[in-house]
Amino acid sequence: MEGMEQKPLHIVIVGHVDHGKSTLVGRLFYDTGSLSDEKLEEIKRAAEKLDRPLEFAYVMDHLEEERKRGITIDIAHTFFSTPKRRYVIIDAPGHKEFLKNMISGTSQADSALLLVDASRGVEEQTLRHCYILGLLGITQVAVLLNKMDLVAFEEDAFEAVASEVRGVLARQGIDPTYIIPTAAITGENIARRREEKLSWFTGPTVIEALDSFTPIKVGDKDLRFPVQDIYDLQEGEGGILAAGRVEAGVLKKGQTAVVLPEGKKTRVLEIKKYMKPDLPEAETGECVGIRTEDGGLKRGDVLVGGSPPTVSDSIHANIFWMVDAEYEPGRPLLFRCATQEATARIERILKRFDPAKAEFVESDARTIRPAEVAEVEIRLDAPVAVDRFSDIPELGRFVLEYAGRPVAGGIII
């Protein structure tokens, strides 16, 4: 579509059960014309079979069913489009799965839609989701006070719940960009508005709010190129080649970069890609092979340019404990960040939280319990190069393993 931005915006949609998430997602697909005629007909037939009116929650149900049957791509990569750009929905089925995927996975949300039922206000899962958004540093947040039809679209009812939500988010350091009254069931204020119902509201529709958000611009940041593998090619084929993915910035042929954690300098002589043996540069997200001046790179090295990351054997982080067993400080773990590895121990549990209740549990704790979040100090047996998660997610996110399996995901603060 002409004029559409190339980079999609990744959004996570969270809300207490029954606050209307499925209906909202269905509406976003339908109102932006992102549903094929065939898919819409299938959903209409399903509604007729049940002798019920077309409900947009069926769109989400239909996508979920396809995902379970392996028919379509994961809903985490399902997208809808506006004339401005594509939107990728990051699925958040439950707080444990959401935290696990966001901290230890490959997705980082640019923004969030927080759904709150205007007739019920803030509930337990709302508190949890606000806590998680704060933990992950997601600051582009639009709050949708949904089901305004149940409170007769009254401004006073809206303001009461909006004030409550603002207070909850403020405790997590979030000032919502927008608070929008909506009724996803009728499409009110999703892509359009009926002035007679919400004449008192002068803010944007949901689509207008999303279109005003900006994607995380990792490509504009300083270079980060973790080395994944080393290939010793035949003479004449390029010699020693270091393969990896550009996690931030731009890698340019001829540039001088610093190799961390050692701190030595090297020059990039060649950048290669399949069927493209001589590239002038590689952008964020591209997987390439490079040949450097001294050829002395190894897996786990990180080529950097501009402002360097922190190189340290001491890590201050928030971690989400993912397994059923408790952890006591001192037990050996394996720390993995990008392609870097080091033996690790949690030296101190500064604070622990229960995200299921969105509440602080204990400071200077002796254990981390299953499904808890903890602020910790980690000691490594060798220094690694890391960034703050809020700056460069791929070098600010790590996994802790024990006996060969992941036990925790973490973000560097």
Phi, psi and omega in degrees: 000131185298135178084357181285136175296144182286321184277124178287159175260126179270122180237146172247135181247116184233152178179154178302146179307139180074010177271359171108020183299313182298318179295319179299311181300317177301317179298316180301317179295314185290311186289340177264005179069026183267001176263132176291156178302321181297316180294319180296319178297320178300316182291322177298318179297321179297321179293318180297320181299325180272001181055045179230156177293161178300121178244132186287346173298335180298331179300311179297316179300319181295316179295319178299316180297318178296322180297316181298325181272359177072022185277321185242173176295157181305140181299341176298342179240022175280138183227156168235166185229147167242172177302339182278316184190177174271155176235129178257125179270121174270120185289142178227074186293333180195161187297324180294311181295320181298309180300316181300314182292319184287324183277315186254357182268205184249357184260141171229123182286136173281331186202172181219146167252119179256117186262128178226129178291118183296338181272346183241338178074200183290129176236181188306311182291334175297315178301316181299313182293323177298318178299315182294319178299320177294317180300320183274358177072027178274113187253341176275092185236127171251123177269127177254112174274096189273170179060037177298339177297333181282347176242025175058028178057031183281134181295320181298319179295320177299310184298323181297313181287323178301319179296319179297315181294319179303318180297318179296314181293324180300325179295340178258010178077023182245128172252106186300138180293320179217150165235118192239128173283132182219163169219091186298331183297326179254354180086009182296120175069016174276292175247348182211168177222147172260113189302327185293333182273324184233042182297336180281347183262123183253001182280190186276164166285173179298316180296317178297321178297313180298318181295340179274346180285157180243140177293156173297124184261072180293331180295336179275356184272179180288155185298134169223115180228090177287134180278123182270311184214158175242131179241127177262095184279164177298152176303135182094344179259002176123357178069224182279125181239129177257124182255147178183187181238133176287110184272337177201153177074198181231132177264123185242141175297133179091348182283152174265129181234157176264136179260116179252151013274354185296322180095006179282161178255151176211163179244138180277114183271323183215147172235123184237150174217159181306126181068004177226083189285348183215090181263143177285332179197165176228133184265171178308132179095347181276137175263121185220167170249143180230151172244130183247169187303312183263347179065016187264027180280159176216163178303136181099342174292151177232118175277128183228154174224160180072216180292123185282157171289175176279134174250117186203159172255011178234124186241130175253119190209164166258131178237152175247116184278116194261350186252170186283338181278148176283161175240136174247137181308141178106336179292136183290140178226168173250125180265127177234123176226117188054242179257007181274145177224145175201146173292138187222158171219139172279115183276323184218138172257096186294316180210152170228147185231153173252101183293341178295333179244359180055043182225150175291137183252310189196145171254158184045055184282160179261343179217159168246128183262162181307137176066018176263156171256139180223142171268122191225163168247125183247134176253131180252157179275355177207148181291149176229164178260121183222154173242165171292141181303322182291340180270301180226097187307319187290338174253009176244008183237141181213167176235141172253133180241152173222129180053038173085004179229148180295133177242341181204150171245149183217157173232138186276129183246000000 
